[in-house]
């Protein structure tokens, strides 16, 4: 898990909530880490890593990890774990969503 500044963490959490809501509206069964009203996603790999979002619709499953530009660099091992897992599971797709930090006023 990346160490983010308070501002980066807030941006990350907001994007996780936004993506989870969108997927739920589209009819997916959604699990989202640290989001009120959603169950925790299942852990993945030997290190038991938790993705930000896990969504299922029919026979397809999506693992989604939200990253800030900085954590995209520092969380490479976690991203590799999720990508490997998805590549070996039929009907599973892995996506990375990179946040766009808000400009300071």
Secondary structure, 3 states (H helix, E strand, C coil): CCCCCHHHHHHHHHHHHHHHHHHHHCCCEEEECCCCCCCCCCEECCCCEECCEEEEECCEEEEEEEECHHHHHHCHHHHHHHHHHHHHCCCEEEEEEECCCCCCC
